[in-house]
Amino acid sequence: NISNRKFVQEDNSNIPNLFLSFEKYINLESFDEVLNDMAVSDLVVNLYMLFDGLWTWLYQNNNDDLRFDDDLILRIVQVKKDRKWGHMAYSYLNGICKSRRTSFFTYKIKSCDELVSPVTTSLASSREYSRAKFVEKLHHGQFKFTRTVKHATKCEHGGICGFLLQTTSQTIRLNENPREYPSEIHLCKDQCSPAKMHLALVENDETILPLTWLLKPLCDEEEISWEWGWLQFHDRDERKFINSSSALPWKHGYPLNSGDQLRFRLFYDF
């Protein structure tokens, strides 16, 4: 039996791209259907989330006949303008997981100055973890983020600006309790609005794996083998989740190896 942990976020600590379901889109037959729906969806609140949704649909489907011409990119530009969204970070697109099914789409988006900015700030969690340790911390722990030396801001209260993402069996949220912060960093709430954060997973400090539309992490009863959407935190011969009624029928998975080093990365406009 599979345990689908109930991740419930507090409203004031919500990161908008986490724990959304792709069930509505996974079996749609055309890219246009996905784009048309996400373009007006209340759940899609920034360009990152739209890109992640379109990218995920492409990753899960064979689209050899699909052509990404300039008109299609202009449609996405118009959606961005209509929704009054900001740009995406070039580094996000440059690091996104490489796949034959998604590479040309990513290239077209990355090449459009109206969609991409070279200066959008991103922050990586301060440590990398092995696959097993990352899952352990995902179940219950915290991930620390601090500004880089180049962008560090000394707070009037002392210490460098930073924040903690607190994870439990039910939440991933911004920790807003100053008493729980280490002495070397200080929470600046005006610079850490969860509503403006976009969380991704980074493999070996190189490959960005989008977390939008992956719903909730699933684990077995022993809490040893985990999957998060199409991301597989177990060895290839462990197929415990494939037939789970709680999981979506993903067509293509991405196995994370035991030797991988993992960390979160937040894309955020400071």
Summary of the structure (lengths in Angstrom):
residues: 270
radius of gyration: 18.5
end to end distance: 43.4
largest distance: 57.6
contacts: 760
relative contact order: 0.20
helix: 26%
strand: 24%
